[in-house]
Amino acid sequence: MSDFSVRLLRSDEDRAATDVFRRALHVKEMTDEEWAAIASSMQPDRGFGAFDPELIGAVRSFDTEVTLPGGGTTPLAAVSLVGVRADRTRRGVLTALMRAQFEDLADRGCPAAMLHASEGAIYGRFGYGIAARGKSIEVDRHRARLRPEVPAGGEISLLGLEDTIAQWPSLFDALPRTRPGMIARTPHLWPGYERDVRRANGPTATAVHRGPDGVDGYVTYIVERAHFGAPSILKILSFHHASPDAFAGLWRHLLSVDLVDRITAEKRPLDEPVELLFADLRQVTVQKIQDEGWLRLVDVATMLDARTYQGEPIVIEVRDPFLEHNSGRYRLSSDGAARTTDPADLAVDADTLSMLYLGGWRASDLAVAGRVRATGESALDRADQLFSTRVNSWCGTFF
Ligand SMILES: CC(C)(COP(=O)(O)OP(=O)(O)OC[C@H]1O[C@@H](n2cnc3c(N)ncnc32)[C@H](O)[C@@H]1OP(=O)(O)O)[C@@H](O)C(=O)NCCC(=O)NCCS
């Protein structure tokens, strides 16, 4: 391991740290104008840098909260801007940054962290697991016909770019975050979203749906117009709704937009039933399924007790080499979770526990891959039941 040290970043180092991240992702360094647009998204005292003595790597987070199975919420660190200079990789810099960040979260009583990963092979070793996945879909607008039973929906009004930017926070905050894994959008998120739509490849529009009780959904999209015979594509950037009426009404609107050949959306909830709206289900194709939210239970005892469970109890053994204090046995039941010395019904590593935690995967499926080690079928059945959730996990917010 080379000689470097890790410490909290000062605010006047945030720009350099962001550029370390951008260079690591092969993105050009920021102009003064770009930095001015996003500087306010840096929550103070949430960045860590590695120095040798130059800044060679960084990681940061902002404070938010996440919805848990059962409907409760808990504080969460949304981790982002992770990067190490290309001439200093593979010598433990990220490992040291991750350790410093987890220690800081533990000191501040923040029990969990979430991130979106650039690559699938980086974060498992640090105890992060894929807790939520999303599907990318494409709809053939010319062939897709709604079924006659699909709700008519309410009133739609359309916002342009400036109104979208002004109203986004209140629109998002007005809707319930019902899926396990959904996070609150804090002021640290919006500057980046604003920058992205301002430099998007087409005009931004937001369709707002009003039901009997007021606003209950919105969809933000851009349309990339065809050139030389290529299809025109309506790209959904954000789609949130609180009722089946709003879901159907917003899709009716999307289908009604002229000069569009295809409608696409990325990383939608796996169980979002878009295809069921259509007479011919084949007019919706799933292009890919990807990891969406990676979760880390920083304080396993607190997090296991914070969600709800249904069904027969189990004892689960957790192995957490990166945060050793989490290792041990926990009894899970409809009364909650507590440490125990009872024999374990199943054993998992910390990253696999994260995959189970929001109900994103079944223990019996993870057992097929050897990631859950169980005493028998009955233990797996009970684990499947205990961790199951009414709707699929989904973060729904990129950061
Ligand atoms: C990913 C990145 C931050 C890793 O930093 P790093 O300082 O090289 O990581 P470490 O040296 O601490 O690596 C720890 C372990 O993870 C492994 N690892 C790190 N990055 C990996 C990757 N991209 N793929 C596979 N394994 C990886 C290392 O080989 C090492 O394994 P070992 O302990 O068995 O030797 C760095 O490569 C980077 O900046 N990449 C480009 C930007 C990026 O993808 N950032 C993440 C955004 S979500």
The ligand as an SDF file (V2000), in Angstrom:
LIG
                    3D

 48 50  0  0  0  0  0  0  0  0999 V2000
  -13.5910    2.0810   -8.5610 C   0  0  0  0  0  0  0  0  0  0  0  0
  -12.4150    2.8510   -7.9460 C   0  0  0  0  0  0  0  0  0  0  0  0
  -12.9650    3.9830   -7.0860 C   0  0  0  0  0  0  0  0  0  0  0  0
  -11.6310    1.8500   -7.0870 C   0  0  0  0  0  0  0  0  0  0  0  0
  -10.6110    2.5580   -6.3920 O   0  0  0  0  0  0  0  0  0  0  0  0
   -9.2630    1.8230   -5.8930 P   0  0  0  0  0  0  0  0  0  0  0  0
   -8.5630    2.7770   -5.0170 O   0  0  0  0  0  0  0  0  0  0  0  0
   -8.5600    1.2560   -7.0540 O   0  0  0  0  0  0  0  0  0  0  0  0
   -9.8650    0.6290   -5.0250 O   0  0  0  0  0  0  0  0  0  0  0  0
   -9.0270   -0.2480   -3.9760 P   0  0  0  0  0  0  0  0  0  0  0  0
   -7.5700   -0.2290   -4.3460 O   0  0  0  0  0  0  0  0  0  0  0  0
   -9.3650    0.1730   -2.6010 O   0  0  0  0  0  0  0  0  0  0  0  0
   -9.6410   -1.6710   -4.2950 O   0  0  0  0  0  0  0  0  0  0  0  0
  -10.0960   -2.5720   -3.3340 C   0  0  0  0  0  0  0  0  0  0  0  0
  -10.3640   -3.8910   -3.9980 C   0  0  0  0  0  0  0  0  0  0  0  0
  -11.4110   -3.7120   -4.9530 O   0  0  0  0  0  0  0  0  0  0  0  0
  -10.9640   -4.1680   -6.2300 C   0  0  0  0  0  0  0  0  0  0  0  0
  -11.5320   -3.2540   -7.2230 N   0  0  0  0  0  0  0  0  0  0  0  0
  -11.5190   -1.8990   -7.1660 C   0  0  0  0  0  0  0  0  0  0  0  0
  -12.1310   -1.3910   -8.2370 N   0  0  0  0  0  0  0  0  0  0  0  0
  -12.5380   -2.4400   -8.9770 C   0  0  0  0  0  0  0  0  0  0  0  0
  -13.2150   -2.5290  -10.2090 C   0  0  0  0  0  0  0  0  0  0  0  0
  -13.5840   -1.4220  -10.8940 N   0  0  0  0  0  0  0  0  0  0  0  0
  -13.4950   -3.7610  -10.6850 N   0  0  0  0  0  0  0  0  0  0  0  0
  -13.0990   -4.8570  -10.0050 C   0  0  0  0  0  0  0  0  0  0  0  0
  -12.4500   -4.8290   -8.8200 N   0  0  0  0  0  0  0  0  0  0  0  0
  -12.1680   -3.6230   -8.3290 C   0  0  0  0  0  0  0  0  0  0  0  0
   -9.4660   -4.0800   -6.1750 C   0  0  0  0  0  0  0  0  0  0  0  0
   -8.8570   -4.9230   -7.0940 O   0  0  0  0  0  0  0  0  0  0  0  0
   -9.1810   -4.4550   -4.7530 C   0  0  0  0  0  0  0  0  0  0  0  0
   -9.2410   -5.8630   -4.6410 O   0  0  0  0  0  0  0  0  0  0  0  0
   -8.2960   -6.6570   -3.6080 P   0  0  0  0  0  0  0  0  0  0  0  0
   -8.6350   -6.1030   -2.2460 O   0  0  0  0  0  0  0  0  0  0  0  0
   -8.6830   -8.0740   -3.8010 O   0  0  0  0  0  0  0  0  0  0  0  0
   -6.8960   -6.3280   -4.0070 O   0  0  0  0  0  0  0  0  0  0  0  0
  -11.4710    3.4190   -9.0340 C   0  0  0  0  0  0  0  0  0  0  0  0
  -11.0220    2.3600   -9.8310 O   0  0  0  0  0  0  0  0  0  0  0  0
  -12.1470    4.4660   -9.9190 C   0  0  0  0  0  0  0  0  0  0  0  0
  -12.0870    5.6390   -9.6170 O   0  0  0  0  0  0  0  0  0  0  0  0
  -12.7540    3.9990  -11.0360 N   0  0  0  0  0  0  0  0  0  0  0  0
  -13.3620    4.9020  -12.0090 C   0  0  0  0  0  0  0  0  0  0  0  0
  -14.5120    5.7250  -11.4470 C   0  0  0  0  0  0  0  0  0  0  0  0
  -15.6030    4.8790  -10.8490 C   0  0  0  0  0  0  0  0  0  0  0  0
  -16.0270    3.8720  -11.4280 O   0  0  0  0  0  0  0  0  0  0  0  0
  -16.0580    5.2820   -9.6580 N   0  0  0  0  0  0  0  0  0  0  0  0
  -17.1530    4.6330   -8.9730 C   0  0  0  0  0  0  0  0  0  0  0  0
  -18.4020    5.4000   -9.2130 C   0  0  0  0  0  0  0  0  0  0  0  0
  -19.7960    4.5790   -8.5170 S   0  0  0  0  0  0  0  0  0  0  0  0
  1  2  1  0
  2  3  1  0
  2  4  1  0
  2 36  1  0
  4  5  1  0
  5  6  1  0
  6  7  2  0
  6  8  1  0
  6  9  1  0
  9 10  1  0
 10 11  2  0
 10 12  1  0
 10 13  1  0
 13 14  1  0
 14 15  1  0
 15 16  1  0
 15 30  1  0
 16 17  1  0
 17 18  1  0
 17 28  1  0
 18 19  1  0
 18 27  1  0
 19 20  2  0
 20 21  1  0
 21 22  1  0
 21 27  2  0
 22 23  1  0
 22 24  2  0
 24 25  1  0
 25 26  2  0
 26 27  1  0
 28 29  1  0
 28 30  1  0
 30 31  1  0
 31 32  1  0
 32 33  2  0
 32 34  1  0
 32 35  1  0
 36 37  1  0
 36 38  1  0
 38 39  2  0
 38 40  1  0
 40 41  1  0
 41 42  1  0
 42 43  1  0
 43 44  2  0
 43 45  1  0
 45 46  1  0
 46 47  1  0
 47 48  1  0
M  END
$$$$
